[in-house]
């Protein structure tokens, strides 16, 4: 789920009284409870027993119990991105308790293993533990899992980068199949859990995510965004999709007709499609797409939504809206039955109506956090660690190293993210290294953070916190310094600090009324543990509250701290804020330098705080390492040349200085409870790193296009189309050993469009350590009627080799994988062309290459004698794809200077230029030859229309022309164009 506000736990658990008691079954079981009957027959039987009101009630995310049929409540949506999330429960006494499961590395880290077999094991553990949680309390943990996220990592500034797998659709598809198939299980007829892919479609920005438009030209939609979602659905690894918040080509994704028209065509199984949290209400509110909820919910139902995730546990708005829609003829009973059939199909496959709950029904809570799961977690975290740099064989560190300094803000803490469960235990990097080296070594730890005290320059009193475990309301009271007046200040970039009380180790946060040192880590939907110290001309500082909610200006100008009359710190305006002197109690950098100088090696753990540095609803605006952290790296590296940086974050970072100056760099995501073990395993060579980057790391943010530019072809984005030199390329990762490639061979020198290509290559471990190599195969098409990727991943394999060992690696792909979306005929086409076949260890480290002749077709010139959809352009300038109507179709929206290119057009002396347009202001459409400023062939002046959904067809004479030409439509102002033609 992707809520604007978090789901109310108390509301969820409150359902126990009214909805959740499982009623007694009838004395004689009806046919729907007979597992020997075909699934469709069982669904038909149960569907026929439900009343209209019961069917409509099932459309809400909390499908209520039906006591007369012995059916209990079914809850859709348990978050399971890298383990079962939000693991909180209520005990029999009514107290909130945690229920801690296995939290694996973040999703981008899972994909960095490039090991689908391993990730399927991870998915299996997550699905099994989900069953255990469900057995503990089905009110809280349902079996419809909202994972994995398969949105492509198109832009590394996306706030939810940690949730996705890769910028590449092939790798994303493989990982989504692996993780989802593990969760669903291998039984052909039953589901361990029901995975739902998030977020359909093209959801890669968080700023104004419910109102921004993802403009997808047909090639980008088909070859890129759809390509990431299709594999897990087509292989029946996933059982549905969650519609995203954004608009897709001008239409809210909640009512995207592709939910039915495209997604359901990928499989013969019934799918259960859900909305994102509160998205139905957006249709009426922020998106203003429909005037009322009845029309909005009706449109969503007809588009392919089966379950409405909205209004938390309150089903009344949905039930009332759909009931009204039915009474007004906006939907039919058949529409409702179709959605309920999809829902019931999933529930049946989950074993709900089988004796004992089916083959997975006997799983109990004791499967949660087992020793075997902990071992897999440790192995996965190690397998997901990328060695970015290793000069002078700095790594691995010798196990005989006697003095190690472990330094940095992430050296002795583990953070969870919004979609993490609770960690049942924590092995920090410091703890992992200490355990690895044992008592005979000296391992020192320092976080490198300044410990400060803040004194009111006017009163001489210090900000004072509580010493107990739960802290206390911050006041301005103490006149001398001590633990209660001291705070460790951690810099997370852009001036944002967190303040951890030295008195109790808890972070200071705002609780909507006061400031308290009671938080284990920054957390919550509104991250209220953020502050900024703003220097003043007189040398003092204002202390600004910088919680995320201030972005919405809920507090107006009241964002600064000052004491009330009773000394309690409260919010006020800048002109009334207290001026504080920043007293340095402990110099964190000086402590770090001293520790580094005294050590044989320094391990510096820096990176991000997952709730602060970009996350759901907040994109990153800065790709740099926090200024204080980079300064710490510089100081420690100068103090000890044998410094290893462990970069622990969830996205590419522009660490150019580190790459140029630090001897060795490891990258890991926030990898769960076993992070420290995994870091130590890799540092000391117990694990030879073999993970690879799943997205390009740019040298600077200016190398990236605007985050709202979804046209990767036009923008030259991702490794597929970018020609910029990256800091680290897609697929990059080093090893403690070396590998040699030889003897690349193809099964044939040419292939037909329906054929299969098999490449074999010999890979030898030429070093002294056993290790894994990720062998990657890329292709590049030499000639095409349209722009092709620089290169594109087609196959990969992670292979283990002992020193001196050689293996023949086989990589296979279908010739149909080379197809492009032919916009001239709205279908896939494998073109006749020569393709480079490149095999190596990254997208830029190619070690073997050959060529392949593809005996495809030559796409014929365009025929414009019949109406041609305007969306089928080959190139454009400032064009935006928008909704043709509210229910279906796509048009192109233009502005002054917009042009659309239609290449290789066959002309036979046309005399008329006709276009179907919508415009509310006078505009001209120019038809030009060869370029946007080429020969003018016609000028069309369409009539204005009443609104953007009303179109008119206009015809004008055209200069006669024969042969094959590139044609351009050039617009002098805002309009929408549906189609056009050139006829005689």
Protein Blocks (a to p, Z undefined) as FASTA:
>chain_A
ZZfbdcdfklmmmmmmmmmpccdddfbdcfklmmkbcfklmmmmmmmmpcfklmmmmmpm
bdcddfknopacddehiaffbocehiacddfkopacdddddddddfklmmmnopaklmmm
mmmmmmmmmmmmmmmommlmccbdcdddfbdcfblkbmklmmmmbfcfklmmmmmmmmmm
mmnopafkbcfbacdddddehiabfghplmpccdddfklmmmmmmmmmmmmmmnomagcd
cddfbdcehiafklgcklmmmmmmmpcbdcdddddehklmmmmmmnomafbfklmmmmmm
mnopabdcehhlalklmmmmmmmmmmnopacfklmmmmmmmmmmmmmmnommgghhijml
mpcfklgopfklmmmmmmmmmmmpccfbdghhlaacdfklmbdcdedjklmcccddfkbc
cdfbdcdfklmmmmmnommbccdddehiacdddddfklopacdddfbfnlpadddfbfbd
cfklgccdddebjhiacdddfklopacddehjaccdfbfbdedjblckbccddddfkopa
cdddfbfklmnomnmmalbccddfkopacdddfklpccdddddfbafklmmmmmmmmpmb
dcddedddfklnopehiacfbfbdcfklmmmmmmmmmmpmbacdddddfbdcdffklmmm
pmbdcddddebjklmmmmmmmmnopaccfbdcfbdcdfbfklpccfklmblmlnopajkl
pcbdcfbdghiacdfbdcddehiacfbfbdcfkbccddddddddfbfbdcdddddddddd
fbdcbdcdfbdcfbdcdddddehiacdddddddfklmpccdfklopaddddddddddddf
bfklcfbdcdddddbdddddddfkbccdfklpfbdehiacddfblmgccdddddehiacd
dehiacehiabdcdddddfbdcdddddehiaklccfbdcdddddfblkbccddddddddd
edjdddddddfbdcddfbdcddZZ
